Amino acid sequence: MKLKNLQILLLIPLILAGLSKVYAQTTPPQDWLIKPIAAKAQVLKSADGKEIVLQNGLLKRVFRISANLACIDYTNLSTGQQLLRSVREEARLVINGKSYNVGGLYGQKEKAYLQPEWVDEFKAGPADFKYVSYEVKPITPRIKWNDSRYWSLRAQPASGKTVSFLYKPAVAELEGLELTVVYELYDGIPLIVKSLSVVNKGSQSFKIDRVVNEVLGMVEEESSVEGSFEIMKKPSGIYFETNYAYNNSMNYANSDQTTHWKADSTYTSQVHYRHQTPVLLEIYPEKAGGIELKRGEIFNSVRTHELLMNKDDRESRGLAIRKMYRTIAPWTSANPIFMHLVARNEGQVITAIDQCAATGYEALIISFGSALNMEDTSQTNIGKWKKLADYAHSKNIKIGGYSLFSSRSISAADDVVDPKTGKPGGAFFGNAPCFGSKWGLWYRDTIKDFYTKTGFDIWENDGPYPGDVCASTTHPGHKGLEDSQWKQMEIQKELYTWLNEKGVYINAPDWYFLDGTNKIALGYREVNFSLPRANQKILNRQNIYDATWAKTPSMGWGFVPLTQYQGGGSAATLEPLSEHLKDYEQLMMQYYGAGVQACYRGPRLYDTEETKQTVINVISWYKKYRNILNSDLIHLRRADARDWDGILHVNPAQKEKGLMMLYNPTKEKIVRTIKVPLYYTGLTDIARVREKEGSMKNYKLNRDYTIDLTFSIDAESYTWFVIEGPAHQKAL
């Protein structure tokens, strides 16, 4: 008996070690939105040689490569959620009018779930593109962005692994084509970026009518026996975004042109009586056909960004998306302080440059309605603006300007042709030039020439606007209606990338971030800036609050009409500035306090010494807290003009873990006690909080990572609080 007990005692450490190992394998990592994880991206081959595994500690994606290549496992390692229920093709192409699958395996009968042992019995399709080999490389930046030209949140270049799967056709009619499917797996974020390229090494041309670069048989997230396809819940454990978006809506959700949720009729065990559950995901642009691929040419698909979600609440989803932008498009974190100058002559430009330098501004944009014309290619025009750019640079001020593309007619030969009438028109704003027309190509080259010769630093591009198709068959940049949207998008993407790599900062009117643009409007109605200033203050805070769920503060711009804009008179504007100094100061604090740059549109930044000092004070405050003010934003309470409203910036990686802006729009002083959510500051026990530049006060965090804070704000005013960790605690 004693021997038996001794054996048990000796086994206890082994049992505990085993349990510890199991626990270590199954315990999810810490929240990557707060603290970076140590695991790095890996591409591994299984011991039996049948599978390729992509993993980075936050997600795992497994591909079977025997018979053909197919994804058989897509797991969120933070939550343990399996995203896949069935095997699908890796991609699908329609070439010369016929559909071909890329990879994929056949034989799965039950489509509600996939058991690993079934996969050995699956077969390849005889006409499908066949997997040949794979190659692994480090991730390299797509755009060679110089992060030293403009202020930005400093970050290490994105790192990770890229795996490229090579396929060749199995049928003679596609001889000469080679296809590569690329996956980029990033370190520190549950993100995969998928793209596809086709190269024509043969002797004939091919017509590409559609490229579906992602197909996923996903797990449903609701049980609905009846109900319309449109209102049923789509899988929310993953977020998709591609670099093919437009709609003039200032947000991606309404700009997406590529995400298609479909029913899967082969999933016969689903509960929906008519097999209409939205569980089949396909990524492709709808209007991108008829693309001729000649010998030696390469076709590159859209890039599909697949971001796995830890939680389903709006704030955490938005934080994840904002982290994705900072990782894959770091240029969106650049955020120079700029003025929007209305100038009729060179003297006004020089005065504005001097005022920018005197107050701490960093850039000047020559606004619409000014004397700047980038389409004037004369040496006189180029020389004038180069001289002004040189002067701005001598004062350490960046300079740029506005250029209109859309919303106008160039000529019957160059405008978008409406496929319904065969005549110019039918564009989003009625008439617009086609980017593939002779004039459109000239415009592209003229913009490049202007920026090369003048040394301008910023381009505010008004257009191109949403995906205008063109039925012309004479434009040199596209063949006809089918390929017109794709070809125009390719032209503008190349221009944006070229400017970005040259160091030009780009304000664009649509969702072109992933191809090199820096900023877009928060979202607004122009006539609102003709309303009284009191209205504008509330509406501006609402715009900021609503537009920063999926955009970082640096990705959006607001508007402050120093002079009249579309009406409203003196009640709507700030000039004379010295007479409306309180409103001017609060409008600046609202925007800078949100980390959002506004277009302060007018002829000057100040008119008196008192006004000048007010501007200096705000800019100095902003620069002091710039890192935290440009960090992620937590939404506290939306402005409704009835009670307090506010936002909270958070950044666990620096000394100031948070900075909170609170406003009182009422006509009476208020005293309130609120719960301040500090989870995303990374603080867990004690928070040190000070109001403005006052003394620190310690707060014990509640079990839900909040603190109870009491504040008072005078009527129609604001206050702000800085939040730090315990004095001994270092930044992450």
Secondary structure in CASP SS format (residue, H / E / C, confidence):
PFRMAT SS
TARGET T0000
AUTHOR 0000-0000-0000
METHOD secondary structure of the structure
MODEL  1
M C 1.00
K H 1.00
L H 1.00
K H 1.00
N H 1.00
L H 1.00
Q H 1.00
I H 1.00
L H 1.00
L H 1.00
L H 1.00
I H 1.00
P H 1.00
L H 1.00
I H 1.00
L H 1.00
A H 1.00
G H 1.00
L H 1.00
S H 1.00
K H 1.00
V H 1.00
Y H 1.00
A H 1.00
Q H 1.00
T H 1.00
T C 1.00
P C 1.00
P C 1.00
Q C 1.00
D C 1.00
W C 1.00
L C 1.00
I C 1.00
K C 1.00
P C 1.00
I C 1.00
A C 1.00
A C 1.00
K C 1.00
A C 1.00
Q E 1.00
V E 1.00
L E 1.00
K E 1.00
S C 1.00
A C 1.00
D C 1.00
G C 1.00
K C 1.00
E E 1.00
I E 1.00
V E 1.00
L E 1.00
Q E 1.00
N C 1.00
G C 1.00
L C 1.00
L E 1.00
K E 1.00
R E 1.00
V E 1.00
F E 1.00
R E 1.00
I C 1.00
S C 1.00
A C 1.00
N C 1.00
L C 1.00
A E 1.00
C E 1.00
I E 1.00
D E 1.00
Y E 1.00
T E 1.00
N E 1.00
L C 1.00
S C 1.00
T C 1.00
G C 1.00
Q E 1.00
Q E 1.00
L C 1.00
L E 1.00
R E 1.00
S E 1.00
V C 1.00
R C 1.00
E C 1.00
E C 1.00
A E 1.00
R E 1.00
L E 1.00
V E 1.00
I E 1.00
N C 1.00
G C 1.00
K E 1.00
S E 1.00
Y E 1.00
N E 1.00
V E 1.00
G C 1.00
G C 1.00
L C 1.00
Y E 1.00
G C 1.00
Q C 1.00
K C 1.00
E C 1.00
K C 1.00
A C 1.00
Y C 1.00
L C 1.00
Q C 1.00
P H 1.00
E H 1.00
W H 1.00
V H 1.00
D H 1.00
E H 1.00
F C 1.00
K E 1.00
A C 1.00
G C 1.00
P C 1.00
A C 1.00
D C 1.00
F E 1.00
K E 1.00
Y E 1.00
V E 1.00
S E 1.00
Y E 1.00
E E 1.00
V E 1.00
K E 1.00
P E 1.00
I C 1.00
T C 1.00
P C 1.00
R C 1.00
I C 1.00
K C 1.00
W C 1.00
N C 1.00
D C 1.00
S C 1.00
R C 1.00
Y C 1.00
W C 1.00
S E 1.00
L C 1.00
R C 1.00
A C 1.00
Q C 1.00
P C 1.00
A C 1.00
S C 1.00
G E 1.00
K E 1.00
T E 1.00
V E 1.00
S E 1.00
F E 1.00
L E 1.00
Y E 1.00
K E 1.00
P C 1.00
A C 1.00
V C 1.00
A H 1.00
E H 1.00
L H 1.00
E C 1.00
G C 1.00
L E 1.00
E E 1.00
L E 1.00
T E 1.00
V E 1.00
V E 1.00
Y E 1.00
E E 1.00
L E 1.00
Y E 1.00
D C 1.00
G C 1.00
I C 1.00
P C 1.00
L E 1.00
I E 1.00
V E 1.00
K E 1.00
S E 1.00
L E 1.00
S E 1.00
V E 1.00
V E 1.00
N E 1.00
K C 1.00
G C 1.00
S C 1.00
Q C 1.00
S C 1.00
F E 1.00
K E 1.00
I E 1.00
D E 1.00
R E 1.00
V E 1.00
V E 1.00
N C 1.00
E E 1.00
V E 1.00
L E 1.00
G E 1.00
M E 1.00
V C 1.00
E C 1.00
E C 1.00
E C 1.00
S C 1.00
S C 1.00
V C 1.00
E C 1.00
G C 1.00
S C 1.00
F C 1.00
E C 1.00
I C 1.00
M C 1.00
K C 1.00
K C 1.00
P C 1.00
S C 1.00
G C 1.00
I E 1.00
Y E 1.00
F E 1.00
E E 1.00
T E 1.00
N C 1.00
Y C 1.00
A E 1.00
Y C 1.00
N C 1.00
N C 1.00
S C 1.00
M C 1.00
N C 1.00
Y C 1.00
A C 1.00
N C 1.00
S C 1.00
D E 1.00
Q C 1.00
T C 1.00
T E 1.00
H E 1.00
W E 1.00
K E 1.00
A E 1.00
D C 1.00
S C 1.00
T C 1.00
Y C 1.00
T C 1.00
S C 1.00
Q C 1.00
V C 1.00
H C 1.00
Y C 1.00
R C 1.00
H C 1.00
Q C 1.00
T C 1.00
P E 1.00
V E 1.00
L E 1.00
L E 1.00
E E 1.00
I E 1.00
Y C 1.00
P C 1.00
E C 1.00
K C 1.00
A C 1.00
G C 1.00
G C 1.00
I E 1.00
E E 1.00
L E 1.00
K C 1.00
R C 1.00
G C 1.00
E C 1.00
I E 1.00
F E 1.00
N E 1.00
S C 1.00
V C 1.00
R C 1.00
T E 1.00
H E 1.00
E E 1.00
L E 1.00
L E 1.00
M C 1.00
N C 1.00
K C 1.00
D C 1.00
D C 1.00
R H 1.00
E H 1.00
S H 1.00
R H 1.00
G H 1.00
L H 1.00
A H 1.00
I H 1.00
R H 1.00
K H 1.00
M H 1.00
Y H 1.00
R H 1.00
T H 1.00
I H 1.00
A C 1.00
P H 1.00
W H 1.00
T H 1.00
S H 1.00
A E 1.00
N C 1.00
P C 1.00
I C 1.00
F E 1.00
M E 1.00
H E 1.00
L E 1.00
V C 1.00
A C 1.00
R C 1.00
N C 1.00
E H 1.00
G H 1.00
Q H 1.00
V H 1.00
I H 1.00
T H 1.00
A H 1.00
I H 1.00
D H 1.00
Q H 1.00
C H 1.00
A H 1.00
A H 1.00
T H 1.00
G C 1.00
Y C 1.00
E C 1.00
A E 1.00
L E 1.00
I E 1.00
I E 1.00
S C 1.00
F C 1.00
G C 1.00
S C 1.00
A C 1.00
L C 1.00
N C 1.00
M C 1.00
E C 1.00
D C 1.00
T C 1.00
S C 1.00
Q H 1.00
T H 1.00
N H 1.00
I H 1.00
G H 1.00
K H 1.00
W H 1.00
K H 1.00
K H 1.00
L H 1.00
A H 1.00
D H 1.00
Y H 1.00
A H 1.00
H H 1.00
S H 1.00
K C 1.00
N C 1.00
I C 1.00
K E 1.00
I E 1.00
G E 1.00
G E 1.00
Y E 1.00
S E 1.00
L E 1.00
F C 1.00
S C 1.00
S C 1.00
R C 1.00
S C 1.00
I C 1.00
S C 1.00
A C 1.00
A C 1.00
D C 1.00
D E 1.00
V C 1.00
V E 1.00
D C 1.00
P C 1.00
K C 1.00
T C 1.00
G C 1.00
K C 1.00
P E 1.00
G C 1.00
G C 1.00
A E 1.00
F C 1.00
F C 1.00
G E 1.00
N C 1.00
A C 1.00
P E 1.00
C C 1.00
F C 1.00
G C 1.00
S C 1.00
K H 1.00
W H 1.00
G H 1.00
L H 1.00
W H 1.00
Y H 1.00
R H 1.00
D H 1.00
T H 1.00
I H 1.00
K H 1.00
D H 1.00
F H 1.00
Y H 1.00
T H 1.00
K H 1.00
T H 1.00
G C 1.00
F C 1.00
D C 1.00
I E 1.00
W E 1.00
E E 1.00
N E 1.00
D E 1.00
G C 1.00
P C 1.00
Y C 1.00
P C 1.00
G C 1.00
D C 1.00
V C 1.00
C C 1.00
A C 1.00
S C 1.00
T C 1.00
T C 1.00
H C 1.00
P C 1.00
G C 1.00
H C 1.00
K C 1.00
G C 1.00
L H 1.00
E H 1.00
D H 1.00
S H 1.00
Q H 1.00
W H 1.00
K H 1.00
Q H 1.00
M H 1.00
E H 1.00
I H 1.00
Q H 1.00
K H 1.00
E H 1.00
L H 1.00
Y H 1.00
T H 1.00
W H 1.00
L H 1.00
N H 1.00
E H 1.00
K H 1.00
G C 1.00
V C 1.00
Y E 1.00
I E 1.00
N E 1.00
A C 1.00
P C 1.00
D C 1.00
W C 1.00
Y C 1.00
F H 1.00
L H 1.00
D H 1.00
G C 1.00
T C 1.00
N C 1.00
K E 1.00
I E 1.00
A E 1.00
L C 1.00
G C 1.00
Y C 1.00
R C 1.00
E H 1.00
V H 1.00
N H 1.00
F H 1.00
S H 1.00
L C 1.00
P C 1.00
R H 1.00
A H 1.00
N H 1.00
Q H 1.00
K H 1.00
I H 1.00
L H 1.00
N H 1.00
R H 1.00
Q H 1.00
N H 1.00
I H 1.00
Y H 1.00
D H 1.00
A H 1.00
T C 1.00
W C 1.00
A C 1.00
K C 1.00
T C 1.00
P H 1.00
S H 1.00
M H 1.00
G E 1.00
W E 1.00
G E 1.00
F E 1.00
V E 1.00
P E 1.00
L C 1.00
T C 1.00
Q C 1.00
Y C 1.00
Q C 1.00
G C 1.00
G C 1.00
G H 1.00
S H 1.00
A H 1.00
A C 1.00
T C 1.00
L C 1.00
E C 1.00
P C 1.00
L H 1.00
S H 1.00
E H 1.00
H H 1.00
L H 1.00
K H 1.00
D H 1.00
Y H 1.00
E H 1.00
Q H 1.00
L H 1.00
M H 1.00
M H 1.00
Q H 1.00
Y H 1.00
Y H 1.00
G H 1.00
A H 1.00
G C 1.00
V C 1.00
Q E 1.00
A E 1.00
C E 1.00
Y E 1.00
R E 1.00
G E 1.00
P C 1.00
R C 1.00
L C 1.00
Y C 1.00
D C 1.00
T C 1.00
E H 1.00
E H 1.00
T H 1.00
K H 1.00
Q H 1.00
T H 1.00
V H 1.00
I H 1.00
N H 1.00
V H 1.00
I H 1.00
S H 1.00
W H 1.00
Y H 1.00
K H 1.00
K H 1.00
Y C 1.00
R H 1.00
N H 1.00
I H 1.00
L H 1.00
N C 1.00
S C 1.00
D E 1.00
L E 1.00
I E 1.00
H E 1.00
L E 1.00
R E 1.00
R C 1.00
A C 1.00
D C 1.00
A C 1.00
R C 1.00
D C 1.00
W C 1.00
D E 1.00
G E 1.00
I E 1.00
L E 1.00
H E 1.00
V E 1.00
N C 1.00
P C 1.00
A C 1.00
Q C 1.00
K C 1.00
E E 1.00
K E 1.00
G E 1.00
L E 1.00
M E 1.00
M E 1.00
L E 1.00
Y E 1.00
N E 1.00
P C 1.00
T C 1.00
K C 1.00
E C 1.00
K C 1.00
I E 1.00
V E 1.00
R E 1.00
T E 1.00
I E 1.00
K E 1.00
V E 1.00
P E 1.00
L C 1.00
Y H 1.00
Y H 1.00
T H 1.00
G C 1.00
L C 1.00
T C 1.00
D C 1.00
I E 1.00
A E 1.00
R E 1.00
V E 1.00
R E 1.00
E E 1.00
K C 1.00
E C 1.00
G C 1.00
S C 1.00
M C 1.00
K E 1.00
N E 1.00
Y E 1.00
K E 1.00
L C 1.00
N C 1.00
R C 1.00
D C 1.00
Y C 1.00
T E 1.00
I E 1.00
D E 1.00
L E 1.00
T E 1.00
F E 1.00
S E 1.00
I E 1.00
D C 1.00
A C 1.00
E C 1.00
S E 1.00
Y E 1.00
T E 1.00
W E 1.00
F E 1.00
V E 1.00
I E 1.00
E E 1.00
G C 1.00
P C 1.00
A C 1.00
H C 1.00
Q C 1.00
K C 1.00
A C 1.00
L C 1.00
END
